[in-house]
Amino acid sequence: MRLRILSVYAVLVACLVTALAVPFALAYSSHRTGQLLLERRADATRFAELADQAIRDGDTTGLALEVRRYTELYGTPVEIRDRDGAPVTGDGAWDEAAARRALSGRTTGSLPLVTPFGPDAAVVAEPAGRDAQVSGVVVMRVATATARHEVTLVWAAIAAGSVVAVGCALFAARRLARWILRPVTELDATTRAIAEGRMDARVGAADHGPAELRLLERRFNAMADAVSAALDRQRAFVADASHELRTPLTVLSLRLENLEPHLRPSGEADFAEASAEVDRLARLMEDLLTLARVESDATAPEPIAATELPRRLESWREVYAARGLTLEVAVETGEAMRSPGDAPSTAAPPALPAAAARIADIALDNAAKFVPPGGTVTVSLREGVLRIADDGPGLDAEQRSAALGRFWRSPGHGNVPGSGLGLAIAAELARSSDSTLTLLPAHPHGLVVELRPHGPRPGPPRPRR
């Protein structure tokens, strides 16, 4: 937008300066041309009087001497002829059209406009005679070098002044555009921060920019406060409701267990289904509480060392072994990248977002549910990117785009236990850790859960006090 404002302003200023400079330059050229005509026509009139007297007396000696002196002094050729066209004196200035007009009794009323580009010379013709009797004609070929030089200097000054005026106008326009668009820039940065999850971001109170945009900033802050408050109330409601429902669910589960010894054989199937639904509700409440805690926690936890990740994943090996699955962990650490023969490095190992281990747990839990026995799940860490890949059935493109939403369940796995909140919690954990969680296809089949930090890789964790 700033470029468009500057472009429009520059075009308008350039048109205005051109509209002022061009007429002024042409007006000076016309003035200098008229001045040149007046100067040379006065000389031509004087020669016409001398020529008329010389032609009548039949003695042109004095006239020839005057013409020669004038030509030597001013460098302007003068040629005088009688009414029949016979040469009287002078040479090199004859112009047939101008002489014919002068012999008809008309003097030269105008010259071609003198500009830096020409003409090189102009012709002035004056009739010689008294009253209506024309006895001859005086033709002068006037050099315009001096006049063109003066016009060139004036035109150059006008051009330089125009450039300076346009430059000053552009400088003022740039500051004006910056003043106008500064609130828009601040609004853009704030909306980007809110879109990235920093709900406390607000436009700073300032007195710059148009009054309308300052009012827009205040209303935007009010809107952001209202939206943030509504989200806080929603999260508080979810957290409170989930927390309050835990106790009734626990009591209900205990009472169901107490009823089990008193069941008839015909009611055992219904009892099992009821117990399963209670367990499902309990898991759903726990996931809702976890999601509410993650969303309400605005502080980013400290990163963890990459060397801690394999230790946190060791507990999954027994779970996977019990289900006939293989778990492979390939974590890139500073020690693993050291070449043989190199001295041990004293640098701290690379670090991961604190949520990486929790996200890996969620992805491994999903893989344990959906990967058939005999499958393999690989956890890899390379250049700060954590990937959990499996060779299970996987998801198509449409399902992958929807799987990070809340309460989403795959149509083909509706009978698998779960609340549909696991990947939504993982996505929220990634956002709070300034990272991106992406679902990708594995080849030839399967699913890849990728956690990629934003910007530079996080530094090593700070020691806890």
N, C-alpha and C positions, 0 to 999 in steps of 0.2 A: 504494500500500500504506500509505503514511503516513496518508493521509486515512481509510482504513478503520480503521486502528488507533486513531486519534484519535476517530473516530465511535463505535466500540464502547466505548472507555474513557469517553467523555463520557456515553453512555447509561447505563453501569453506575454511574458516579459520581452522575449525576442521580437515578437510581432509589434509590440508597443515601441520598443527602441528603434526598430526598422522604420515604422511609420513616422517617427520623429526625425531620424537621422537622414533618411533618403531625401525627403523634401528640402531639408536644410542644405544638404550637399548640392542638390540641383539648383537651389536658389542662389547659392554663392557662385556656382558656375555661370548662371545667367547674369548675375551682377558683374562678374569679371569680364564676361563677353561683351556686355553693354559698355563697360568702361573702356575696353580696347577699341570698340567701334567709335566711341566719341573722340578718343585721342587721335585715331588715324583719320577719321573723317574731317576733323579740324585741319589737319595737315593737307588732306586732299583738297579741301575748299580753298586753302591758301594757294596751292599750286594751280587750281583752276582759275583763280583771279590773275595770277601771273601769266598763265598760258593764254588766256583771252587777250590780255594786253599785248603779249609777244606776237600772237598770230595776227592781230589787227595791225601792229606796227611792222610786221615782217622781219623782226629782229629777235631770234631765239637764243642768242649767245648767253645773255644773262640767265635765261631760264635753264639752259643746259647746265650752267655752272651750279645753280641752286639744286638742281636734281642730283648732280653728281655728289655734291657735299652731303645732301640728305641721305643718299644711299650709303655713302661711306660711314656716316655717323651712326645711323640706326640699322644698317643692314637690311633695309627694306627697298626692294626694286620698285622704281616708278617709271611708268611709260605714258607719254603724252602723244596723242594723235589729233589731227583735225577732224572736222565733221565728215570728211570723205574717207577717213581711215588711213590717211597718209601719215607716216611717222614724223613727229616733230622733234622729240628728244627722248632719251631714256630707252631701256630695253629690259626684257625678261619678266614683265609683269602682265602681259596682255592676256585678257580673258574675253572671249567673243561674246558670251551671254551677258556678262556684266557691262561690257562696253556698249552693247546694243541697248540695254536698259537705260544707261546713262545718256546716250545720244537722243533718247526719246524724252529727256528732261527729268528723269527720276533719279534721285540719289540712292545710295545703298542704305536700306533701313534696318538690316539685321545681318548678323554673321552666324555661321554654324556654332552651336553650343560648344564651348571650350571645356574639355574634360581631360583627365590624365592620359586618356587613350587617343586624343586627337581633337581637331585636325592639326596637321603640321603647319598649315598656312591658310589665310583667308584673303579674299579679294575685296577691295574697296574701290568703287568707281564713282567719279563725280563729274557732272557736266560742266563745261567751261562756256561762258557766254553771259550776256546781259539780257534781262527781261526774258522774252520767249525765243531769242536768237541764240542757238547753240553753235558755238564756233569750234568746239573740240571736246575731248574727253580726257580725264586723268584717271589712270588705273594704277593702283598700288597693290602689291602682293605682300601682305602683312604676315610676318613670322609670329607664331603663337607660343614659342618655347618658354618665354618668361611667364606668360599668363598660365600656361599648363603647369609650370613648376609651382606657382602659387596655389593653383587649384589642387594640385597633388598634395601639398602640405596641409591644406585645410581638410581635404578628404581623409588624409591619414589621421589627423587629430580627431576628426569626427568618429572614424572607425575605432581608434584607441579608446576614446571616451565611451563608445557604445559597448566595447568589450568589458571595460571596467564596470560600467553600469550593470551589464548582464551578470558579471561575476559577483558584484555586491548583492544583486537581487537573488542569485542562487544561494549565496551564503546565508542571507536572511531567510530564504525559503527553507533551507535545510534546518536551521534552528527552529523555524516555525513548525515544520513537519515533525521534528523531534518533540517539540512541546505538545503538539496536538496528539501524537501517537504514543507518547509515554504511558498514559493510562491504559491504552490498548495493549501495549507490550506487557505491562504489569498484570493485566487481566489474563493475557495468554499464558504467562508463566504460572500464575496462580491456578488456572484451570488445569494446566498440565500437571501441576503438583497434586491437585485433588484427584485427577484421573489416575495418578500413580499410587493413590491410597493415603496421601498425607492430608487427612480431613481437617487438620488444624491450620492449613495454609490459608492466608487471607491477604488481600490487597492492602498495602501500607497506606496509612492516611497521609496525604500530601496535598499541597495547594497548587500543583502544576497541572496544566492541561485545561481544556475548555470546561466550563461549568457543567455542561451536559454530561461529559464523560466522568467528571468527579462524582456527579450524582449517580451515574451508572455504577461506579466503583462502590459507593456506599450501599446501594441496593444489592449489588452482587454479594458483598460481605454479609448483609442481612439474610439473603437467600442461602448462602453457604452455612451460616449459623443455624438457620431453621432446618436445613437438610441434615446437618451434623447432629443436631439435637434429636431429630426424628430417628436417625439411625441409632443413636445411643439409646433412645427409649425402646426401639425395636430389639436391639441386642440385650438390653437389660430385661425386657419381657421374656425373651427366649431363655436367657440364663436363669431368671427367677422361676419361670414355669417349669423348666427342666429340673431345676434343683428341688422345687416343691413336689414334683411328681415322683421323685426318686423314692421318697418315704412311702407313699401309698403303694408303689409298685413292689417295694421290698416287702411290705406287710402282706400284699396279695400273694407274692411268691411263697412266703413262709406259710400262709394259710393253705395254699394249694398243696405244699409238701405235707402239712399236717393232715390233710384230707386223704392223702394217698393210701394209708392203711385201711380206710373205711370204704374204699371203692369196691363196687361190684365188677365182675369181669366185663360186663357189657359197657361199662363207662371208662375203661382204661384208655381206649383210643381217643375219646373226647378229652380226657384228662391230659394226655400227652400233647394234643394240639393246643390246649389252653396253656400248658406250661411253656411250650415253644413260643407262643405269642407273647407271653409275659417276658420271656427272655429277650425276644426281639424288641419289645418296647423298652426294656432296660438298656439294651445296646444303643437304641436310638436316642434315649435320654443322655447317655454318656457322650455320644458323638455330638449332640446338640450343645451340651455343656462345653465340650472341647472347642467346637467352632466358635462359640460365643467368647470364650477366653482368648482365643487367637485373634479374633476381630477387635476385641476391646484393648488388647495389649499393643500400644503404639510404639513402645521402645523396642529397638532391635537387639536381640540377645547377642552376647559375644560369640565370635566364631570359634569353631573347634578345630583341633589339629587333624590332618588327614590320617595320621597314624592311629587315631582313636576309632575311626570308622570300622575297620575289620573287627576290633574287639567288641563293638556294640552289635555286630551282626552275627557273632558266633552262636548266639542262642537260637538263631533260625536254622542252624544245621540239623539239630535234633528234630525240629518240627518237619523240615523237608524230608529228612531220612524216614520219618514215620509215615510220610505220604508217598514215598517212592520217588521223590524229586531230588535233583542235584543242584546244589548251590555253589557257584563259583564267584570268588571275590578277587578282583584285579585292581588294586589301588595304587596309583602312581604317587610315590613319595620322593622326597629329596634323596633318601638313601638308596632307593631303587634306581634312580637315574644316575647314580655315581658310577663312573667308568672304573673297570678293574685297575688296581695300582694307584688310584688317586687317594690322597689323604682323606680321612674322614672329615666331612663337612661340619662346621660349627654353626651353620645357619639354621634358623628354625625351619621345621618342615612346613610345607604349604598348608593353608587353612581352608576350611569350608564354612558355609553359613551354619549357624547353630541348628537350623531346622532340617539340615540334610539327613541326619540320622532318623528323625521322626518321619520324614517323607519316605526314606528308604523302607522304614517299617511298614508304612501304609502300602507302598508298592509291592513289597514282599508278601504282605498278607493277602492282597488281591491275587497275586500270582499263585499263592498256595491254594486259593479257592478255585481258580479257573484253569490252571495248567494240568493236563491229565498226567497220571502216573508215568514215570519214565522221562518226563520232560526235564529241561535244564533252565535255570534262572541265573543270569550273570550280572553281578554288580561291578561296574567299572568306574574308575575316576581317572580322567586324563585332562591336563591343562585346566583344572578347576571345574570341569563339567562332569556331573554325576549322572550315570545312565544305569537303569535297571531294565534289562532286556530278558524276555522269556520267549519260548518257542511254542506257546499255547495257540488257541484259535484266533486271538487278536480281535481287533475292531476295524470296521470299515471307516472311511473318511468322515461320513456324517456322524457315526457313533463317537469317533474320537473328538470331534468338535463339541459334542454335547456331554461327554463323560465328565468334564470338570464342573458341570453344574450340580446344584444341590438336589438330592433325592433321585438322581438319575440311575436307572437300572437297565442293564442290557435286556432286550426283549427275549433273548434265548437263555437267560440265566435268572429268571424270576424266582426259581426255587432255591437258589444259593443264598445262604444266610448273609445278611448285610443290611445297612440302612441307606446306602446310596450317598453317604456323606464323606466317605474316606478321601476320594480324590478332591472334593471341594475343600476339605480341611487342608490337604496337601497344597492346593493352589493358594489358599490364604496364607499358609506358612511360608510359601515361596515369596509371595508378595511382601510379607512383613520382613523378609530377609533380603529385600532388594534383588530378587532373582525371578526367573521365569520358569514355569513348569509347563512342559510340552509333551503331548502324546504323539509318538511317531510309529510307523509300521516297522516291524522287524522282518527280515528276509531269511528264509522264504515265507515264513508266517510267524505270527506272534505280535507282541506289543513292546514298545520301548517307552519308558518314563524317563524324561530328561530334565535335569535341573541345571540351568545355566545362569550363573551370576551376571549382574549388569556391570558394565565398566570393568575397571581393574579388579584383579582377584583380591579378596580380603587378606589382610595381613595376619600374622600369627596371633593366636589368642593371648590376651594379657593375663598374667598370673592373678589368681584370686587372692584377696587378702583374707 
